[in-house]
C-alpha cells in the first residue's frame, strides 16, 4: 500500500506574474467552491437528489485528472476553487491478481467538503485492461445482513484493495482533522462526493454501494452527498440491492454521464452475462446542424452491447475519427468518445474559463 500526501500550491505560485484579484476569466473557476459543494447535495436526505451542473463539471474535471499524480489533482482542484486543499493518494498494485487501484482524496481547507476520485483505465496499463476484462461475476455480501449479489470481479477486487485506507482517511476528515498533517480544522466534515471516469467510475459506484449497504460504514454513508461517474461501465448483475433502486439511498444520489457514442457504458457485453446500470443517466448529443451539443437526462439506462462485433467497430471508430475521410461515417459506438477530455469540455458551463483560466 502506497500513501502520498500533497498540499495544493497557492494562487501566488499558480500565477507568478499576476496579482490578485485576477483579471476576469482567470481561475479560480468557482469562488467559494467549498460552500457550493456543502450546499449542492444534502447527505442523509431520503428525497430524490438533483444533478448539479457545477458539481458535475468540478467532479468530471477531478475524475479526468485522477489519471495523473496527487500533486496534479491538488493543483487542478485549487484552480477550480478549493484553494489550499490537502490531497491524499492511496494506491495498491498486485499485478498477478489484476489489482491496480488508485484513489485521490481531496479535502477543502475548511474541512467541510471531501472529494474521493478513483483513477480509471490507463491506456498503456495492461493490468488495468485485464481488470476490465475480468468480468466473471463474484457473489458478495456487502453488509452484515445484506443479501448477496453478483458484481464484476475485477472491479470489486480493486475497490476492496484500497477501501480500508480510504475509510481511514475519511475517519480523520470526520473527526475534523487535516488529511495532510492531522491538525484540527475549523469544521467537521459535512459532505463527501465520490467520482471517477471509466474504471474509476465503476470503483466509485462500488465504493458508494459498499458504504450504503454495510452498517459499519454508516458514519461515511451519512456524509455522502452524491456519486458522479463519467463513461462508467456496469458493475453488477440484476437484481441489484434495493439501495440501487429509484428510491434507494444509492439510487437517488448516483448520476452517470455518457458522452455521445461512448462504448464503455454499454459494457460488459451480453456475452459476459446480464449486467445493468442504476442511478440517473445523462447523455450528451454532439452539435448538429447549428444546434449546440448538451447533456440531457435519459429516460432509460443504456443497455449492454449485444453484438460482439460492435466492440472492434468501436475501436475502429477511434482511428476513423482521426481521419477526415471517415468524419461522416456513423458508428453506433465509439472508443474515441470515451476520452475524459470530452467529458470535461462538454460539462464546462458556457462563459466559464477552463481549469487553466483560458
GUKOL-355437 format. One record per residue: residue in one letter; x, y, z negated of N, C-alpha, C in turn. Coordinates in steps of 0.1 Angstrom, whole numbers, padded with zeros to 4 digits, always signed. Layout:
// GUKOL-355437
AXYZXYZXYZ;...
This chain:
// GUKOL-355437
X+0008-0012+0000+0000+0000+0000+0009+0012+0000;X+0006+0022+0009+0014+0034+0010+0004+0046+0007;X+0009+0054-0003+0001+0066-0007+0010+0078-0005;X+0005+0088+0003+0012+0100+0005+0003+0112+0002;X+0009+0123-0004+0002+0134-0008+0007+0147-0001;X-0002+0155+0003+0002+0168+0010-0007+0179+0005;X-0001+0191+0006-0008+0204+0004-0009+0211+0017;X-0020+0217+0020-0022+0224+0033-0013+0237+0032;X-0007+0241+0044+0001+0253+0044-0008+0265+0042;X-0003+0276+0037-0010+0288+0035-0013+0295+0048;X-0023+0304+0048-0026+0311+0061-0014+0320+0065;X-0006+0324+0055+0005+0332+0059+0015+0324+0067;X+0016+0311+0063+0025+0302+0071+0019+0299+0084;X+0006+0297+0085+0000+0293+0098-0001+0305+0108;X+0000+0317+0103+0000+0329+0112+0012+0338+0108;X+0024+0334+0111+0036+0341+0107+0037+0355+0113;X+0031+0358+0124+0032+0371+0130+0018+0379+0129;X+0010+0375+0121-0003+0381+0120-0006+0384+0105;X-0013+0394+0102-0017+0397+0089-0032+0394+0087;X-0036+0393+0074-0050+0391+0071-0056+0403+0065;X-0068+0407+0069-0078+0398+0076-0074+0397+0091;X-0076+0385+0096-0072+0382+0110-0081+0389+0120;X-0077+0391+0132-0085+0397+0143-0097+0387+0146;X-0108+0393+0151-0119+0384+0154-0116+0373+0163;X-0121+0361+0160-0119+0350+0168-0108+0341+0163;X-0100+0345+0153-0090+0336+0148-0095+0328+0136;X-0087+0318+0132-0091+0310+0121-0089+0317+0108;X-0096+0313+0097-0104+0301+0096-0116+0302+0105;X-0120+0290+0110-0131+0290+0118-0144+0293+0110;X-0145+0288+0098-0156+0290+0089-0152+0296+0076;X-0157+0307+0072-0154+0313+0059-0162+0305+0049;X-0157+0304+0037-0164+0297+0026-0169+0283+0030;X-0160+0276+0036-0164+0262+0041-0168+0253+0029;X-0161+0254+0018-0164+0245+0007-0178+0247+0002;X-0182+0260+0002-0196+0263-0003-0206+0257+0007;X-0203+0259+0020-0212+0253+0030-0213+0238+0029;X-0202+0231+0027-0203+0217+0026-0210+0213+0013;X-0209+0220+0002-0216+0217-0010-0231+0219-0009;X-0235+0228+0000-0250+0231+0002-0256+0223+0013;X-0249+0219+0023-0255+0213+0035-0263+0200+0033;X-0258+0192+0024-0265+0179+0021-0266+0178+0006;X-0277+0172+0002-0280+0170-0012-0277+0156-0017;X-0266+0153-0023-0264+0140-0028-0274+0136-0038;X-0278+0123-0038-0288+0118-0047-0302+0120-0043;X-0304+0128-0033-0318+0131-0029-0324+0119-0021;X-0336+0116-0023-0343+0105-0016-0350+0110-0004;X-0350+0123-0002-0357+0129+0010-0348+0127+0022;X-0354+0126+0034-0346+0125+0046-0337+0137+0048;X-0324+0134+0052-0315+0145+0054-0315+0149+0069;X-0311+0161+0071-0310+0167+0085-0295+0168+0089;X-0292+0164+0101-0279+0166+0106-0276+0181+0106;X-0264+0185+0102-0260+0199+0101-0249+0202+0112;X-0252+0211+0121-0243+0212+0133-0228+0216+0129;X-0227+0225+0118-0214+0229+0114-0207+0217+0107;X-0214+0210+0099-0208+0198+0092-0204+0188+0103;X-0212+0186+0113-0209+0177+0124-0196+0181+0131;X-0194+0194+0133-0182+0199+0140-0170+0197+0131;X-0171+0201+0119-0160+0200+0109-0155+0186+0108;X-0165+0177+0105-0161+0163+0103-0157+0156+0116;X-0162+0160+0127-0158+0154+0140-0143+0158+0143;X-0140+0171+0140-0126+0175+0141-0117+0168+0132;X-0121+0166+0120-0113+0159+0110-0111+0145+0115;X-0121+0138+0120-0120+0125+0124-0111+0124+0136;X-0111+0134+0145-0102+0134+0156-0088+0135+0152;X-0085+0143+0143-0071+0145+0138-0066+0134+0128;X-0076+0126+0124-0072+0115+0115-0062+0105+0121;X-0061+0106+0135-0051+0097+0141-0037+0102+0139;X-0035+0114+0133-0022+0119+0130-0018+0116+0116;X-0008+0123+0111-0004+0122+0097-0012+0131+0088;X-0011+0128+0075-0019+0135+0065-0015+0150+0065;X-0003+0153+0068+0001+0168+0068-0007+0175+0079;X-0009+0168+0090-0016+0174+0101-0031+0176+0098;X-0037+0165+0091-0051+0166+0087-0053+0178+0077;X-0044+0179+0068-0045+0190+0058-0044+0204+0065;X-0035+0205+0075-0033+0217+0082-0046+0221+0090;X-0051+0211+0097-0063+0213+0105-0075+0217+0097;X-0077+0210+0085-0088+0213+0076-0086+0227+0070;X-0074+0232+0068-0072+0246+0064-0076+0255+0075;X-0073+0252+0087-0076+0261+0098-0092+0262+0100;X-0098+0251+0097-0113+0251+0097-0119+0259+0086;X-0112+0260+0074-0118+0268+0064-0115+0263+0050;X-0109+0251+0048-0106+0246+0035-0091+0249+0032;X-0089+0262+0029-0075+0267+0026-0070+0260+0014;X-0057+0258+0013-0050+0253+0002-0056+0239-0003;X-0061+0231+0007-0067+0218+0003-0055+0208+0000;X-0059+0198-0008-0050+0187-0011-0054+0175-0003;X-0045+0168+0004-0048+0157+0012-0040+0145+0007;X-0047+0134+0005-0040+0121+0002-0043+0111+0013;X-0032+0105+0018-0033+0094+0028-0030+0081+0022;X-0040+0072+0023-0039+0058+0018-0038+0049+0030;X-0028+0040+0031-0027+0031+0042-0022+0017+0038;X-0026+0007+0046-0022-0006+0043-0021-0013+0056;X-0010-0021+0058-0008-0028+0071-0004-0042+0068;X-0011-0052+0074-0007-0066+0073-0010-0072+0087;X+0000-0072+0095-0001-0075+0109-0008-0089+0111;X-0003-0099+0104-0008-0112+0106-0023-0114+0104;X-0029-0105+0096-0043-0105+0092-0051-0094+0100;X-0044-0088+0110-0051-0077+0118-0056-0066+0109;X-0048-0062+0099-0051-0051+0090-0042-0039+0093;X-0048-0028+0096-0041-0016+0098-0051-0005+0095;X-0052-0002+0082-0062+0006+0076-0056+0019+0071;X-0061+0031+0075-0056+0044+0071-0068+0053+0068;X-0068+0059+0056-0078+0068+0051-0072+0081+0046;X-0078+0092+0050-0073+0105+0045-0084+0111+0036;X-0080+0115+0024-0090+0122+0015-0086+0137+0014;X-0095+0145+0018-0092+0160+0018-0101+0166+0007;X-0094+0172-0003-0101+0179-0014-0100+0194-0013;X-0111+0201-0014-0111+0215-0014-0104+0220-0026;X-0098+0232-0025-0090+0237-0037-0099+0240-0049;X-0112+0242-0047-0121+0244-0059-0125+0231-0065;X-0123+0220-0058-0127+0207-0063-0141+0203-0060;X-0149+0212-0054-0164+0209-0052-0166+0199-0041;X-0158+0199-0031-0161+0191-0019-0149+0181-0016;X-0152+0169-0011-0142+0159-0007-0146+0153+0006;X-0137+0152+0015-0139+0146+0028-0130+0133+0029;X-0136+0122+0032-0129+0110+0035-0130+0106+0049;X-0119+0106+0056-0118+0104+0070-0110+0092+0074;X-0115+0082+0081-0108+0070+0084-0102+0071+0098;X-0090+0066+0100-0083+0067+0113-0090+0056+0122;X-0091+0059+0135-0097+0049+0144-0087+0041+0151;X-0091+0035+0162-0082+0026+0170-0072+0035+0177;X-0059+0032+0174-0048+0039+0180-0045+0033+0194;X-0044+0040+0205-0043+0035+0218-0032+0025+0220;X-0020+0027+0213-0009+0018+0215-0007+0009+0204;X-0016+0007+0195-0015-0002+0183-0022-0015+0186;X-0015-0025+0189-0020-0038+0192-0029-0044+0181;X-0024-0042+0168-0032-0047+0157-0046-0040+0156;X-0047-0028+0159-0060-0021+0159-0069-0028+0169;X-0064-0031+0181-0072-0037+0192-0076-0051+0188;X-0067-0058+0181-0071-0071+0176-0081-0071+0165;X-0080-0060+0157-0091-0058+0147-0104-0056+0153;X-0105-0048+0164-0117-0045+0171-0123-0058+0177;X-0114-0067+0182-0118-0079+0189-0122-0090+0179;X-0118-0089+0167-0121-0099+0157-0135-0098+0152;X-0145-0101+0161-0159-0098+0159-0166-0110+0151;X-0159-0121+0149-0165-0132+0142-0172-0127+0129;X-0185-0128+0128-0193-0123+0116-0188-0130+0103;X-0187-0122+0093-0184-0127+0080-0195-0123+0070;X-0199-0134+0063-0210-0132+0054-0205-0126+0040;X-0211-0115+0037-0206-0108+0024-0218-0104+0016;X-0215-0103+0003-0225-0097-0007-0218-0085-0012;X-0223-0073-0009-0216-0061-0013-0218-0056-0027;X-0228-0062-0033-0231-0058-0047-0234-0071-0056;X-0235-0069-0069-0236-0080-0078-0248-0088-0075;X-0259-0082-0072-0272-0089-0069-0277-0087-0055;X-0268-0082-0046-0272-0078-0033-0273-0091-0024;X-0282-0090-0015-0284-0101-0005-0272-0102+0004;X-0267-0114+0007-0256-0115+0016-0260-0112+0031;X-0252-0106+0038-0255-0104+0052-0242-0104+0060;X-0243-0105+0074-0232-0107+0083-0226-0093+0087;X-0213-0092+0086-0207-0080+0091-0195-0083+0100;X-0191-0074+0108-0179-0076+0117-0167-0078+0108;X-0161-0090+0109-0150-0095+0101-0138-0085+0101;X-0134-0081+0113-0122-0072+0114-0124-0059+0107;X-0136-0053+0108-0139-0040+0102-0139-0042+0087;X-0146-0052+0082-0147-0054+0068-0133-0057+0061;X-0125-0064+0068-0112-0067+0062-0104-0054+0061;X-0105-0045+0070-0097-0033+0070-0103-0023+0060;X-0116-0021+0058-0121-0012+0048-0118-0017+0034;X-0119-0030+0033-0116-0036+0020-0102-0035+0015;X-0093-0034+0025-0078-0034+0022-0074-0021+0014;X-0081-0010+0017-0078+0003+0011-0088+0008+0001;X-0099+0001+0000-0111+0006-0007-0108+0009-0022;X-0100+0000-0029-0098+0003-0043-0090+0015-0046;X-0080+0018-0037-0072+0030-0039-0080+0043-0035;X-0088+0042-0025-0096+0053-0021-0106+0056-0033;X-0111+0045-0039-0120+0047-0050-0113+0053-0062;X-0100+0049-0064-0092+0055-0075-0090+0070-0073;X-0088+0074-0060-0086+0088-0057-0099+0096-0060;X-0110+0090-0056-0123+0096-0058-0126+0098-0073;X-0122+0088-0081-0124+0089-0095-0117+0101-0101;X-0105+0104-0096-0098+0116-0100-0106+0129-0097;X-0111+0129-0084-0119+0140-0080-0131+0142-0088;X-0138+0131-0092-0150+0131-0100-0147+0137-0114;X-0135+0135-0119-0131+0140-0132-0126+0154-0131;X-0127+0160-0119-0123+0174-0117-0108+0177-0117;X-0101+0167-0112-0086+0168-0112-0081+0169-0097;X-0070+0175-0096-0064+0177-0082-0058+0164-0078;X-0061+0160-0065-0055+0148-0059-0040+0150-0057;X-0035+0162-0057-0021+0164-0054-0013+0162-0067;X-0017+0168-0078-0008+0168-0090-0016+0164-0102;X-0028+0161-0102-0036+0157-0113-0041+0168-0123;X-0037+0181-0119-0041+0191-0128-0056+0193-0128;X-0062+0199-0139-0076+0201-0140-0080+0213-0131;X-0091+0211-0123-0096+0222-0114-0108+0229-0121;X-0112+0240-0114-0123+0248-0120-0136+0240-0119;X-0138+0231-0109-0150+0225-0107-0149+0210-0106;X-0160+0203-0110-0161+0189-0108-0166+0186-0093;X-0164+0174-0089-0168+0171-0075-0183+0171-0074;X-0188+0178-0063-0202+0179-0061-0207+0171-0049;X-0199+0170-0039-0203+0163-0027-0191+0156-0020;X-0194+0144-0015-0185+0136-0007-0190+0134+0007;X-0182+0136+0017-0185+0133+0031-0176+0122+0036;X-0181+0113+0044-0173+0102+0049-0175+0103+0064;X-0164+0101+0072-0164+0103+0086-0154+0094+0093;X-0155+0093+0106-0145+0086+0114-0149+0085+0128;X-0139+0083+0137-0141+0081+0151-0138+0067+0155;X-0146+0061+0163-0143+0047+0168-0142+0037+0157;X-0131+0030+0156-0129+0021+0145-0131+0028+0132;X-0126+0041+0131-0127+0049+0119-0142+0051+0115;X-0150+0052+0125-0165+0054+0122-0171+0041+0117;X-0166+0030+0122-0171+0017+0116-0167+0015+0102;X-0154+0019+0099-0150+0018+0085-0157+0028+0076;X-0160+0040+0081-0167+0050+0073-0181+0044+0070;X-0188+0039+0080-0201+0033+0077-0201+0022+0067;X-0191+0013+0069-0190+0002+0059-0187+0007+0045;X-0178+0017+0044-0174+0022+0031-0187+0028+0024;X-0194+0036+0031-0206+0041+0026-0216+0030+0021;X-0218+0020+0030-0227+0009+0026-0222+0002+0013;X-0209+0000+0012-0204-0006+0000-0207+0002-0012;X-0206+0015-0011-0209+0024-0023-0223+0023-0027;X-0232+0022-0017-0247+0023-0020-0253+0009-0024;X-0245-0002-0021-0251-0015-0024-0245-0021-0037;X-0234-0015-0042-0227-0021-0054-0229-0011-0065;X-0236-0015-0076-0238-0006-0087-0226-0001-0094;X-0215-0009-0092-0202-0004-0098-0197+0009-0092;X-0201+0012-0080-0197+0024-0073-0208+0035-0074;X-0217+0034-0083-0228+0044-0084-0223+0058-0086;X-0212+0060-0094-0207+0074-0095-0203+0080-0082;X-0197+0072-0073-0194+0077-0060-0206+0079-0051;X-0215+0069-0051-0227+0069-0042-0235+0081-0046;X-0236+0085-0059-0244+0097-0063-0238+0110-0058;X-0226+0110-0052-0220+0122-0047-0219+0122-0032;X-0222+0111-0025-0222+0111-0011-0233+0119-0005;X-0229+0129+0002-0239+0138+0009-0244+0132+0022;X-0234+0127+0030-0237+0122+0044-0225+0114+0049;X-0228+0106+0059-0217+0098+0066-0219+0102+0081;X-0209+0108+0087-0209+0112+0101-0199+0104+0109;X-0204+0097+0119-0195+0089+0128-0196+0093+0142;X-0185+0091+0150-0183+0095+0163-0178+0084+0172;X-0186+0079+0182-0182+0068+0190-0181+0055+0182;X-0189+0053+0173-0188+0042+0164-0194+0029+0169;X-0187+0018+0169-0192+0005+0173-0202+0000+0162;X-0209-0010+0165-0219-0016+0155-0211-0024+0145;X-0216-0025+0132-0208-0031+0121-0215-0044+0116;X-0228-0047+0119-0234-0058+0113-0245-0064+0121;X-0248-0077+0117-0259-0084+0123-0272-0081+0116;X-0283-0080+0124-0296-0079+0118-0301-0091+0111;X-0309-0090+0100-0313-0078+0094-0303-0072+0085;X-0301-0059+0086-0292-0052+0077-0298-0050+0063;X-0290-0046+0053-0296-0044+0040-0306-0033+0040;X-0316-0033+0031-0326-0022+0031-0321-0008+0029;X-0309-0007+0023-0302+0006+0022-0300+0013+0036;X-0299+0005+0047-0297+0010+0060-0310+0014+0067;X-0321+0011+0061-0334+0014+0068-0337+0029+0069;X-0347+0033+0076-0351+0047+0078-0353+0055+0065;X-0357+0048+0054-0359+0054+0041-0348+0050+0031;X-0339+0042+0035-0328+0037+0026-0318+0048+0023;X-0311+0047+0012-0301+0057+0008-0290+0059+0018;X-0286+0049+0025-0276+0050+0036-0282+0054+0049;X-0294+0049+0052-0301+0052+0065-0304+0067+0066;X-0308+0073+0055-0312+0087+0056-0301+0097+0057;X-0289+0092+0054-0277+0102+0054-0266+0097+0063;X-0269+0089+0073-0260+0085+0083-0263+0091+0097;X-0253+0098+0103-0255+0105+0115-0244+0100+0125;X-0249+0094+0136-0240+0088+0146-0240+0097+0159;X-0229+0101+0164-0228+0109+0176-0221+0101+0187;X-0228+0102+0199-0223+0094+0211-0221+0104+0222;X-0209+0105+0228-0206+0114+0239-0209+0107+0252;X-0218+0112+0260-0221+0108+0274-0221+0093+0275;X-0213+0087+0284-0214+0072+0286-0203+0064+0278;X-0200+0069+0267-0190+0062+0258-0194+0048+0256;X-0186+0038+0260-0189+0024+0259-0188+0018+0245;X-0180+0024+0236-0177+0018+0224-0189+0016+0215;X-0199+0026+0214-0211+0024+0206-0219+0013+0211;X-0217+0007+0223-0225-0004+0228-0218-0017+0225;X-0208-0017+0217-0200-0029+0213-0203-0033+0198;X-0201-0046+0195-0197-0057+0203-0208-0061+0213;X-0204-0068+0224-0214-0072+0234-0223-0083+0229;X-0234-0086+0236-0243-0096+0231-0237-0110+0231;X-0227-0112+0239-0220-0125+0239-0213-0128+0226;X-0211-0118+0218-0205-0120+0204-0215-0122+0193;X-0228-0122+0197-0239-0123+0188-0246-0110+0186;X-0257-0111+0179-0265-0099+0177-0259-0089+0167;X-0258-0076+0171-0254-0066+0162-0263-0054+0164;X-0264-0045+0154-0273-0033+0156-0268-0021+0149;X-0272-0009+0153-0269+0003+0146-0279+0007+0136;X-0276+0016+0127-0285+0022+0118-0282+0037+0116;X-0292+0044+0111-0290+0058+0109-0295+0066+0121;X-0293+0079+0120-0298+0088+0131-0288+0090+0142;X-0292+0089+0154-0283+0089+0166-0285+0102+0174;X-0273+0108+0178-0273+0120+0186-0265+0117+0198;X-0270+0119+0210-0263+0117+0223-0261+0130+0230;X-0249+0130+0236-0245+0142+0244-0247+0140+0259;X-0254+0149+0266-0255+0148+0280-0246+0159+0286;X-0238+0155+0296-0228+0164+0302-0236+0175+0310;X-0229+0186+0312-0236+0197+0321-0240+0191+0334;X-0251+0196+0339-0256+0191+0352-0264+0201+0359;X-0260+0205+0371-0267+0215+0379-0269+0228+0372;X-0259+0233+0365-0260+0245+0358-0266+0244+0344;X-0272+0232+0341-0277+0230+0328-0266+0226+0318;X-0265+0234+0307-0254+0231+0298-0255+0218+0291;X-0244+0211+0288-0244+0199+0280-0248+0201+0266;X-0254+0192+0259-0257+0194+0245-0260+0180+0238;X-0259+0180+0225-0263+0168+0218-0278+0169+0215;X-0285+0158+0217-0299+0157+0214-0302+0144+0206;X-0311+0145+0197-0314+0133+0189-0321+0122+0198;X-0316+0110+0197-0321+0099+0204-0333+0093+0197;X-0342+0089+0205-0354+0082+0199-0353+0068+0196;X-0342+0062+0202-0339+0047+0200-0324+0045+0199;X-0319+0037+0191-0305+0034+0190-0299+0027+0202;X-0287+0030+0205-0280+0024+0216-0280+0009+0214;X-0283+0001+0225-0283-0013+0224-0269-0019+0228;X-0267-0032+0226-0254-0038+0229-0253-0040+0244;X-0240-0040+0249-0237-0043+0263-0242-0058+0265;X-0250-0060+0275-0255-0073+0278-0247-0081+0288;X-0241-0073+0297-0233-0079+0308-0218-0077+0306;X-0211-0087+0304-0196-0086+0301-0189-0078+0312;X-0194-0078+0324-0187-0071+0335-0187-0056+0333;X-0197-0051+0324-0197-0037+0321-0185-0032+0314;X-0178-0041+0307-0166-0037+0299-0155-0033+0308;X-0151-0043+0317-0140-0039+0327-0144-0027+0336;X-0156-0026+0339-0161-0014+0347-0159-0001+0339;X-0162-0002+0326-0160+0010+0317-0145+0014+0317;X-0136+0004+0316-0122+0007+0317-0118+0013+0330;X-0124+0008+0341-0121+0013+0354-0126+0027+0355;X-0137+0031+0348-0142+0044+0349-0132+0054+0343;X-0124+0049+0333-0114+0058+0327-0104+0063+0337;X-0099+0053+0345-0089+0057+0356-0096+0064+0367;X-0109+0060+0370-0116+0067+0381-0118+0082+0377;X-0120+0085+0365-0122+0098+0360-0110+0107+0362;X-0098+0101+0364-0086+0109+0366-0084+0113+0381;X-0092+0107+0390-0090+0109+0404-0102+0116+0410;X-0100+0126+0418-0111+0134+0423-0120+0127+0433;X-0114+0116+0439-0122+0108+0449-0134+0101+0442;X-0132+0098+0429-0141+0090+0421-0150+0098+0412;X-0149+0111+0412-0156+0120+0403-0171+0119+0404;X-0176+0115+0416-0190+0115+0417-0196+0100+0416;X-0187+0091+0413-0191+0077+0411-0198+0076+0398;X-0210+0070+0397-0217+0069+0385-0214+0055+0378;X-0210+0056+0366-0208+0044+0358-0218+0044+0346;X-0223+0032+0343-0232+0032+0331-0225+0035+0318;X-0213+0029+0317-0204+0032+0305-0190+0036+0310;X-0184+0043+0301-0170+0048+0305-0161+0049+0292;X-0149+0043+0293-0140+0044+0283-0134+0059+0282;X-0135+0066+0293-0130+0079+0294-0137+0088+0284;X-0150+0086+0282-0159+0094+0274-0157+0091+0259;X-0148+0081+0256-0146+0077+0242-0136+0086+0234;X-0128+0094+0242-0117+0102+0235-0122+0111+0225;X-0116+0112+0213-0121+0121+0203-0121+0136+0207;X-0112+0140+0216-0112+0154+0221-0125+0158+0227;X-0132+0148+0233-0145+0152+0239-0156+0155+0228;X-0155+0147+0217-0164+0150+0206-0162+0163+0200;X-0149+0166+0198-0145+0179+0191-0150+0190+0200;X-0148+0190+0213-0152+0201+0221-0167+0202+0222;X-0174+0191+0224-0188+0191+0225-0195+0196+0213;X-0189+0194+0201-0196+0197+0188-0193+0212+0184;X-0183+0218+0191-0180+0232+0187-0191+0242+0190;X-0196+0249+0180-0207+0259+0182-0203+0270+0192;X-0212+0274+0201-0209+0285+0210-0204+0297+0203;X-0194+0303+0209-0188+0316+0203-0178+0314+0192;X-0177+0302+0187-0167+0299+0176-0153+0296+0182;X-0143+0300+0176-0129+0297+0180-0127+0282+0177;X-0117+0277+0184-0112+0263+0181-0105+0263+0168;X-0101+0251+0164-0093+0249+0151-0079+0256+0152;X-0075+0260+0164-0063+0268+0166-0065+0282+0169;X-0078+0287+0167-0081+0301+0168-0082+0306+0183;X-0083+0297+0192-0084+0301+0206-0098+0307+0209;
